Amino acid sequence: MAIFLHLELGRSGQHQQELGASQAALGRAESELAETKADLAVKSNESERRRLVLVRAQDVLAKVDALLSSVDAIQSRASDLGAQGAVVASDAEAFTTTVADLVNYMIRTDSAYMDYGYVNSAIDQANSELSTLRSDEYTLSEHSGAYDKASASFGTTASAFTQSVRNLQKQLKKTAGE
């Protein structure tokens, strides 16, 4: 029995050493787990900040599309306005030429030799050209109104884009500062 007791005491000591080693390993594992959790919290926080930056960047990109569409609208309206302005100028030139020719004819021609058929035809032509010119002016006014609306829309869209960029800048500064 003394041998048995001696063997049991030896095993007990060995178990105590194994238990101590296991407890030390458990302590190291718990410490590593705590470090990993802390590192994970930092990485999660950083990941969330980056996600917020990406959300802001996505908002900016969406505003870029709207801004470009607004620029296209202004360019289109400006082109329409320019084309209609050219039509008005051309029709005004035709009207002015017709009236000038008529006035010159009437001033330079003796009333005894005046061709009243030509005079009446020129007056009819001037009236027709004046009617066309008034119609052109109305159309020009409509194009001007469309341009003004597109310009106002652009202003609104540009302001939204600017605000979106400012929000992104704030988010980037916040992310860089943390």
Secondary structure, DSSP 8 states (H G I E B T S, - for coil): -HHHHHHHHHHHHHHHHHHHHHHHHHHHHHHHHHHHHHHHHHHHHHHHHHHHHHHHHHHHHHHHHHHHHHHHHHHHHHHHHHHHHHHHHHHHHHHHHHHHHHHHHHHHS-TTT--HHHHHHHHHHHHHHHHHHHHHHHHHHHHHHHHHHHHHHHHHHHHHHHHHHHHHHHHHHHHHH-
